[in-house]
Amino acid sequence: MRVFKSAALVCAWIGLGYLAWVSIMPIGSRPHLFDEIPDISRFLGWFVITSAFAIAYPRSLGRVLLAMSVAIVMLEATQYLEVTRHGRIHDAVVKVAGAAVAVVLALAYLAMARRRAPVQDHS
């Protein structure tokens, strides 16, 4: 399990770096996934990265969601530094929703895992 958490941590930080990079690069240079419905790629990108952080830090899910939300807002704001980009509140809301769903699912999984864990006899 420790190796799995370590792998999730590495993937999470690499993924966060990638999302930061594509958020501030010129619009023509970034990958175009789900161009017909861009909210899908916004939601999924932050859902996946937040899921990786949730696996790596299962005892700090509130902090994970807070950190992802702050990162999202900051990256949307930095888009104003690039001429071809524009930060939008709608985009930030969709991204935060992806992060929030990841944390809610992690909380649900942890609650189910606790219920299924064998009860230890302390007698």
C-alpha positions as CSV (number, residue, x, y, z in Angstrom):
1,M,0.0,0.0,0.0
2,R,2.9,2.4,0.7
3,V,4.2,2.0,-2.8
4,F,0.8,2.8,-4.2
5,K,0.6,6.0,-2.1
6,S,4.1,6.9,-3.2
7,A,3.2,6.4,-6.8
8,A,0.0,8.4,-6.4
9,L,2.1,11.2,-4.8
10,V,4.5,11.3,-7.7
11,C,1.6,11.3,-10.2
12,A,-0.2,14.0,-8.3
13,W,2.7,16.4,-8.3
14,I,3.6,15.7,-12.0
15,G,-0.1,16.1,-12.9
16,L,-0.4,19.4,-11.0
17,G,2.7,20.7,-12.8
18,Y,1.2,19.7,-16.1
19,L,-2.1,21.3,-15.3
20,A,-0.3,24.5,-14.3
21,W,1.7,24.5,-17.5
22,V,-1.3,24.0,-19.8
23,S,-3.2,26.6,-17.8
24,I,-0.7,29.4,-18.5
25,M,0.6,28.5,-21.9
26,P,-0.7,30.2,-25.1
27,I,-4.1,28.8,-26.0
28,G,-2.9,27.5,-29.4
29,S,-0.1,25.5,-27.8
30,R,-2.2,23.6,-25.3
31,P,-3.7,20.1,-25.9
32,H,-7.3,20.2,-27.2
33,L,-9.2,17.4,-25.5
34,F,-13.0,17.3,-25.6
35,D,-13.1,20.5,-27.7
36,E,-16.9,20.2,-28.2
37,I,-17.4,20.2,-24.4
38,P,-14.4,21.8,-22.8
39,D,-15.9,21.6,-19.3
40,I,-15.4,17.8,-19.4
41,S,-11.6,18.2,-19.7
42,R,-11.6,20.9,-17.0
43,F,-13.6,18.7,-14.6
44,L,-11.7,15.5,-15.4
45,G,-8.3,17.0,-15.2
46,W,-8.8,18.3,-11.7
47,F,-10.8,15.2,-10.7
48,V,-7.9,13.0,-11.6
49,I,-5.2,15.1,-10.0
50,T,-7.2,15.6,-6.8
51,S,-7.9,11.8,-6.7
52,A,-4.2,11.2,-6.8
53,F,-3.6,13.7,-3.9
54,A,-6.4,12.1,-2.0
55,I,-4.8,8.7,-2.3
56,A,-1.4,10.1,-1.2
57,Y,-2.9,12.1,1.7
58,P,-6.0,10.2,2.9
59,R,-5.9,11.8,6.3
60,S,-5.8,15.4,5.0
61,L,-8.7,15.5,2.5
62,G,-9.9,18.9,3.7
63,R,-6.4,20.3,3.1
64,V,-6.2,18.6,-0.3
65,L,-9.5,20.2,-1.4
66,L,-8.4,23.6,0.0
67,A,-5.0,23.4,-1.8
68,M,-6.6,22.3,-5.1
69,S,-9.2,25.1,-4.9
70,V,-6.5,27.7,-4.2
71,A,-4.3,26.4,-7.0
72,I,-7.3,26.5,-9.4
73,V,-8.2,30.1,-8.5
74,M,-4.5,31.2,-8.8
75,L,-4.1,29.5,-12.1
76,E,-7.2,31.1,-13.5
77,A,-5.9,34.5,-12.3
78,T,-2.5,34.0,-13.9
79,Q,-4.2,33.4,-17.3
80,Y,-4.6,37.2,-17.5
81,L,-0.8,37.4,-17.8
82,E,-0.9,35.6,-21.2
83,V,-2.4,37.6,-24.0
84,T,-4.3,34.7,-25.6
85,R,-5.8,33.4,-22.4
86,H,-8.6,34.6,-20.1
87,G,-9.5,33.3,-16.7
88,R,-13.2,32.8,-16.0
89,I,-15.2,32.2,-12.9
90,H,-17.2,29.5,-14.7
91,D,-14.0,27.6,-15.5
92,A,-12.8,27.8,-11.9
93,V,-16.1,26.6,-10.6
94,V,-16.1,23.5,-13.0
95,K,-12.5,22.7,-11.9
96,V,-13.3,23.1,-8.2
97,A,-16.3,20.8,-8.7
98,G,-14.0,18.1,-10.2
99,A,-11.7,18.4,-7.2
100,A,-14.7,18.4,-4.8
101,V,-16.2,15.2,-6.3
102,A,-12.8,13.5,-6.0
103,V,-12.6,14.4,-2.3
104,V,-16.2,13.3,-1.7
105,L,-15.6,10.0,-3.3
106,A,-12.4,9.5,-1.3
107,L,-14.4,10.3,1.9
108,A,-17.1,7.8,0.9
109,Y,-14.5,5.1,0.1
110,L,-12.7,5.7,3.5
111,A,-16.0,5.5,5.4
112,M,-16.9,2.2,3.6
113,A,-13.4,0.8,4.3
114,R,-13.7,1.6,8.0
115,R,-17.0,-0.2,8.2
116,R,-15.6,-3.3,6.5
117,A,-12.4,-3.3,8.6
118,P,-12.4,-6.2,11.1
119,V,-13.2,-5.1,14.7
120,Q,-10.3,-5.6,17.0
121,D,-11.0,-7.3,20.2
122,H,-9.3,-5.5,23.1
123,S,-10.1,-8.1,25.8
